[in-house]
Each structure stands twice: as structure tokens, then as C-alpha cells.
Amino acid sequence: MNTATTAPIIQTSRGKRLRQRLGNLAPHLILIAYAAIALFPVILIVMNSLKSRSAIFSPWLPPSLPSTFDLVGYTTVLLRADFGRYFFNSLTVTIVTMALVLLTGAMAAYALSEYPFPGNTWLGLYLSLGIMIPIRLGTVSILRLIVSLGLINTLAALILVYTAQGLPLTIFVLQQFMRQVPRELKEAARMDGASEYRIFGLIVPLVAPAIATVAVFTMIPIWNDLWFPLILAPGEATKTVTLGAQLFLGQFVSDWNAVLASLTLAMLPILLLYVIFSRQLIRGLTAGAIK
């Protein structure tokens, strides 16, 4: 084969490799661009929380790192507001709610996926309606119920409401994953004399990625919620982080240093949770996409 014949073949193969590399690079560029857009507000809040008030409203663009660090916002948050209590209230509500949602939701999902009783499918559909119907539509009825129970201005009121809010998604997701567990494993455990509670305990580790995914998607709306803390628990002793940050927002004057500092501190638990559960979260999302 002469050179004139092999040259077009070599050019064609090089072109194919180049197009293949560009095709593999395009998704990464898109994901990097999306990550940059998503992280920009977070980085902007953190940077501005370390600036003085004059530097925050500086006309220079794009936003730059502070030339001199100013912690006046964090000092204001710690001295003028009981931010430690607000943080503890949000942490208590979130942790207790997640425990209740994951425990009761996993048990309900196991029952719906394992026992074919009459109305099983309709009950699952009824529970999934909570995903499509916002719980805030029932705010007036919820407020009346909380007042009649004597739970107004208590953390228990928020825990009960958030538990009801998180159960539909938890049951829907875990039910699908538990159905993928081989029935042979459960039948073998029953033949060995294991109780249903023991079998449930054996299944839970097998759906750990789904549990981690549900935990993240349950925690974020609870931690960031302002609606129900403002309505059900606006007292000083029961304020959450998001509600406490509103202290620095006034009708005429707003302390933006304190607002940005409080928002930065409020982001820490979310970031910590992602670091802890990131691997399980990715596995759960990938498994859900494949199934």
C-alpha cells in the first residue's frame, strides 16, 4: 500500500479520534459550567460576609476577595442575637425529624413492598399525593390543629409538621428500592426463624444509598424553611436559624454584614452533611436512574 492510499485513512482515523475526544469533553464542560453557576451565589455570600459594609456595596465588578478581612458581621451575630440557641433549635428539629421520617417511612415502605394486602396499590398512590400537593396549602388547618393541641411556640409542632411533609417522598423512594431486594434473601431469613423486625433490620443496610438520598432531600427543606417557624414557632426560645436571620432585616435599615454572616454559618451543616453522605447520595441517585 502506497503513501497516497494510506494518507486519507490516517486523516480519517485522526478526525474520528478528535471528534470522539470533543464528544467526551462536552459533557464535562457543561457540568463544570453548571457547577460554577450553582456555586457562585454561595461563594459570593461567603466572600461578602468577610467584608466591611462599604466593601460589600463597592461598585467594582466582578466581585473580588476582600482586601482586608472584617468579622463585624460574625461579631454582630454572636453578640446581638442568640444565634447559638437558634442553631441548636434548627439542629434539634432537623435531626429528630429525620430520625422519625427515616424510621417510620422505611417501615411503611417495607410493609407496602412486602405484604400484598387489599388496597396496597391505592394506599401507595394516596401517600404519594403528598409529593404533588404542597403542605403549605393546609397552613390554616395545621395552625388550628397545633393551637388545639397546645403545641404553639414549641419545637414539637415543627417536628410533627416536617415529619408529615417528609414521609410521602421517603415512602415512595424506599418502596421502590426495597422491591429490588431479592425475595430469596427474605425467605431464607424466615426459614432460619428470623422475625419480621429482624428481616427489616437486615434489609435496611441494603438500601443505604436510598436512605442517604432521602435524608439529604429531607434535611435541606427543613433547615432552610422559614414559613412554618414564622407561623408555628415565632417565639424567641423556639426560633430557628432562618427565622433568626430575619432579625437583621428591617423595613428601612438592614445589617447586611450580619445577614450574610448568619447565612454563611447556616450553610455549614448542609455542607457537612453532603461531605458525609456524598458517596451514598451519588450511589442512590445512580441506582435510581438505572432502575
C-alpha positions as CSV (number, residue, x, y, z in Angstrom):
1,M,0.0,0.0,0.0
2,N,1.5,3.3,-1.1
3,T,1.6,6.6,0.8
4,A,-1.1,8.2,-1.3
5,T,-3.5,5.5,-0.3
6,T,-2.7,5.4,3.5
7,A,-2.8,9.2,4.0
8,P,-6.6,9.6,3.7
9,I,-7.1,6.6,6.0
10,I,-4.8,8.1,8.7
11,Q,-6.5,11.5,8.4
12,T,-9.9,9.9,8.7
13,S,-8.9,8.0,11.9
14,R,-7.4,11.1,13.4
15,G,-10.6,13.0,12.7
16,K,-12.7,10.3,14.3
17,R,-10.5,10.4,17.4
18,L,-10.7,14.1,17.6
19,R,-14.5,14.1,17.3
20,Q,-14.6,11.4,20.0
21,R,-12.5,13.4,22.4
22,L,-14.6,16.5,21.8
23,G,-17.7,14.4,22.4
24,N,-16.3,13.2,25.7
25,L,-15.2,16.7,26.7
26,A,-18.6,18.4,26.0
27,P,-20.5,16.8,29.0
28,H,-17.6,17.7,31.4
29,L,-17.6,21.3,30.2
30,I,-21.4,21.5,30.6
31,L,-21.2,20.1,34.2
32,I,-18.3,22.4,35.1
33,A,-20.3,25.4,33.8
34,Y,-23.4,24.3,35.8
35,A,-21.3,23.8,38.9
36,A,-19.8,27.3,38.6
37,I,-23.2,28.8,38.2
38,A,-24.6,26.9,41.2
39,L,-21.6,27.7,43.4
40,F,-21.4,31.4,42.5
41,P,-24.1,32.6,45.0
42,V,-22.6,30.5,47.8
43,I,-19.1,31.9,47.1
44,L,-20.4,35.4,46.9
45,I,-22.2,35.1,50.2
46,V,-19.1,33.8,52.0
47,M,-16.8,36.4,50.5
48,N,-19.2,39.3,51.3
49,S,-19.6,38.1,54.9
50,L,-15.9,38.8,55.4
51,K,-16.1,42.3,54.0
52,S,-17.0,45.6,55.6
53,R,-20.3,47.3,54.7
54,S,-18.7,49.8,52.3
55,A,-16.8,46.9,50.6
56,I,-20.0,44.9,50.1
57,F,-21.6,47.7,48.1
58,S,-18.4,48.5,46.2
59,P,-19.2,49.3,42.5
60,W,-16.3,47.3,41.3
61,L,-17.2,44.2,39.3
62,P,-16.7,41.3,39.2
63,P,-16.9,40.6,43.0
64,S,-13.4,40.1,44.4
65,L,-11.9,38.7,47.5
66,P,-11.8,41.1,50.5
67,S,-8.5,43.0,50.7
68,T,-8.9,43.2,54.5
69,F,-11.0,40.7,56.4
70,D,-13.7,42.2,58.6
71,L,-15.5,40.0,61.0
72,V,-18.0,42.6,62.2
73,G,-20.9,40.6,60.8
74,Y,-20.0,37.5,62.8
75,T,-19.4,39.6,65.9
76,T,-22.9,41.2,65.5
77,V,-24.5,37.8,65.0
78,L,-22.9,36.4,68.2
79,L,-23.5,39.4,70.4
80,R,-26.8,40.9,69.3
81,A,-28.7,37.7,68.7
82,D,-28.9,34.3,70.5
83,F,-27.6,32.6,67.4
84,G,-26.4,29.6,69.4
85,R,-29.9,28.9,70.5
86,Y,-31.3,29.3,67.0
87,F,-28.7,26.9,65.7
88,F,-29.5,24.4,68.4
89,N,-33.2,24.7,67.7
90,S,-32.7,24.1,63.9
91,L,-30.4,21.2,64.6
92,T,-32.8,19.6,67.1
93,V,-35.8,19.9,64.7
94,T,-33.8,18.6,61.7
95,I,-32.2,15.6,63.5
96,V,-35.4,14.5,65.3
97,T,-37.5,14.9,62.1
98,M,-35.0,13.0,60.0
99,A,-35.0,10.1,62.5
100,L,-38.8,9.9,62.6
101,V,-39.1,10.2,58.8
102,L,-36.5,7.6,58.1
103,L,-37.7,5.1,60.7
104,T,-41.5,5.4,60.0
105,G,-41.0,5.9,56.3
106,A,-38.8,2.8,56.0
107,M,-41.2,0.7,58.0
108,A,-44.1,1.8,55.9
109,A,-42.2,1.3,52.7
110,Y,-41.3,-2.2,53.8
111,A,-44.9,-3.1,54.5
112,L,-46.1,-1.8,51.2
113,S,-43.4,-3.6,49.2
114,E,-43.5,-6.9,51.1
115,Y,-47.2,-7.6,52.0
116,P,-49.8,-7.7,49.1
117,F,-52.8,-6.8,51.2
118,P,-56.1,-5.4,49.6
119,G,-55.7,-1.7,48.7
120,N,-51.9,-1.9,48.8
121,T,-51.5,-0.1,45.5
122,W,-54.2,2.5,46.3
123,L,-52.6,3.2,49.6
124,G,-49.2,3.8,48.0
125,L,-50.8,6.2,45.5
126,Y,-52.6,8.0,48.3
127,L,-49.4,8.5,50.2
128,S,-47.6,9.7,47.0
129,L,-50.1,12.6,46.7
130,G,-48.2,14.3,49.4
131,I,-45.3,14.8,46.9
132,M,-47.5,16.6,44.5
133,I,-49.6,18.7,46.9
134,P,-47.7,21.3,48.9
135,I,-48.2,21.1,52.6
136,R,-48.4,24.9,52.8
137,L,-51.8,24.8,51.3
138,G,-53.1,23.4,54.6
139,T,-51.4,26.1,56.8
140,V,-54.6,27.4,58.3
141,S,-55.8,23.9,59.3
142,I,-52.4,23.0,60.6
143,L,-52.3,26.1,62.7
144,R,-55.7,25.4,64.1
145,L,-54.7,21.8,64.9
146,I,-51.4,22.9,66.6
147,V,-53.3,25.5,68.7
148,S,-55.9,23.0,69.8
149,L,-53.1,20.6,70.8
150,G,-51.4,23.3,72.8
151,L,-48.2,23.0,70.8
152,I,-47.9,26.5,69.5
153,N,-44.4,28.0,70.0
154,T,-42.8,24.6,70.6
155,L,-40.3,22.6,68.6
156,A,-42.7,19.6,68.7
157,A,-45.0,21.5,66.4
158,L,-42.3,21.9,63.8
159,I,-41.2,18.3,64.2
160,L,-44.7,16.9,63.6
161,V,-45.3,19.1,60.5
162,Y,-42.0,18.4,59.0
163,T,-42.4,14.6,59.6
164,A,-45.7,14.7,57.8
165,Q,-44.1,16.7,55.0
166,G,-41.1,14.3,54.5
167,L,-43.0,10.9,54.7
168,P,-44.5,10.8,51.2
169,L,-41.2,11.2,49.4
170,T,-39.5,8.8,51.8
171,I,-42.1,6.1,51.4
172,F,-42.2,6.4,47.6
173,V,-38.4,6.2,47.2
174,L,-37.7,3.5,49.7
175,Q,-40.6,1.4,48.5
176,Q,-39.1,1.2,45.0
177,F,-35.7,0.2,46.3
178,M,-37.0,-2.4,48.8
179,R,-38.8,-4.1,45.9
180,Q,-35.4,-4.7,44.3
181,V,-34.1,-6.7,47.2
182,P,-34.2,-10.4,46.2
183,R,-37.1,-12.2,47.8
184,E,-34.9,-15.3,48.3
185,L,-32.9,-13.4,51.0
186,K,-36.1,-12.7,53.0
187,E,-37.5,-16.2,52.6
188,A,-34.1,-17.7,53.7
189,A,-34.2,-15.4,56.8
190,R,-37.8,-16.6,57.6
191,M,-36.8,-20.2,57.3
192,D,-34.0,-19.6,59.8
193,G,-36.6,-18.3,62.2
194,A,-36.0,-14.5,61.9
195,S,-38.8,-12.3,62.9
196,E,-40.2,-9.6,60.5
197,Y,-38.4,-6.9,62.6
198,R,-35.2,-8.8,62.2
199,I,-35.7,-9.1,58.4
200,F,-36.4,-5.4,58.3
201,G,-33.2,-4.7,60.0
202,L,-31.3,-6.9,57.5
203,I,-32.9,-5.1,54.5
204,V,-32.1,-1.5,55.7
205,P,-28.3,-1.7,55.1
206,L,-29.0,-3.0,51.6
207,V,-30.9,0.2,50.7
208,A,-28.4,2.6,52.5
209,P,-27.8,4.7,49.3
210,A,-31.6,5.3,49.0
211,I,-31.8,6.2,52.7
212,A,-28.9,8.7,52.4
213,T,-30.5,10.3,49.4
214,V,-33.8,10.7,51.2
215,A,-32.0,12.0,54.2
216,V,-30.4,14.8,52.2
217,F,-33.6,15.7,50.4
218,T,-35.4,15.8,53.7
219,M,-32.9,17.8,55.6
220,I,-32.4,20.7,53.2
221,P,-36.1,21.9,53.0
222,I,-36.4,21.6,56.8
223,W,-33.2,23.5,57.5
224,N,-34.0,26.3,55.0
225,D,-37.7,26.6,55.8
226,L,-39.0,30.0,57.0
227,W,-42.7,29.5,56.6
228,F,-43.6,27.2,59.4
229,P,-41.2,28.6,62.0
230,L,-42.6,32.0,61.4
231,I,-46.2,30.8,61.9
232,L,-45.9,27.9,64.4
233,A,-42.9,28.8,66.5
234,P,-42.0,32.6,66.3
235,G,-41.1,32.8,70.0
236,E,-37.6,33.8,71.0
237,A,-37.0,30.4,72.6
238,T,-38.0,28.5,69.5
239,K,-36.6,30.5,66.7
240,T,-34.7,28.6,64.0
241,V,-31.6,29.8,62.1
242,T,-33.6,31.1,59.1
243,L,-36.0,33.0,61.3
244,G,-33.2,34.4,63.5
245,A,-31.5,35.8,60.4
246,Q,-34.6,38.0,59.8
247,L,-33.7,40.0,62.9
248,F,-31.1,41.9,60.9
249,L,-33.5,42.7,58.0
250,G,-35.5,45.9,58.8
251,Q,-38.0,48.0,56.8
252,F,-35.6,50.9,56.5
253,V,-32.2,49.6,57.6
254,S,-30.7,46.2,57.1
255,D,-27.4,44.9,58.7
256,W,-26.1,43.1,55.6
257,N,-22.9,42.0,57.4
258,A,-24.9,40.2,60.0
259,V,-27.3,38.7,57.4
260,L,-24.5,37.3,55.3
261,A,-22.6,36.1,58.3
262,S,-25.7,34.2,59.6
263,L,-26.4,32.7,56.2
264,T,-22.8,31.5,56.0
265,L,-23.0,29.9,59.4
266,A,-26.3,28.3,58.4
267,M,-24.7,26.7,55.4
268,L,-22.2,24.7,57.4
269,P,-24.5,21.8,58.4
270,I,-25.6,21.3,54.8
271,L,-22.1,21.2,53.6
272,L,-21.1,18.8,56.4
273,L,-24.0,16.5,55.6
274,Y,-23.0,16.4,51.9
275,V,-19.4,15.6,52.7
276,I,-20.6,12.7,54.9
277,F,-23.2,11.3,52.6
278,S,-21.9,12.3,49.2
279,R,-20.8,8.8,48.2
280,Q,-24.1,7.2,49.3
281,L,-26.0,10.1,47.7
282,I,-24.4,9.6,44.3
283,R,-24.9,5.8,44.5
284,G,-28.6,6.3,45.4
285,L,-29.2,8.7,42.5
286,T,-27.3,6.5,40.1
287,A,-29.2,3.4,41.2
288,G,-32.5,5.2,40.9
289,A,-31.7,6.3,37.4
290,I,-30.7,2.8,36.3
291,K,-33.7,1.1,37.8
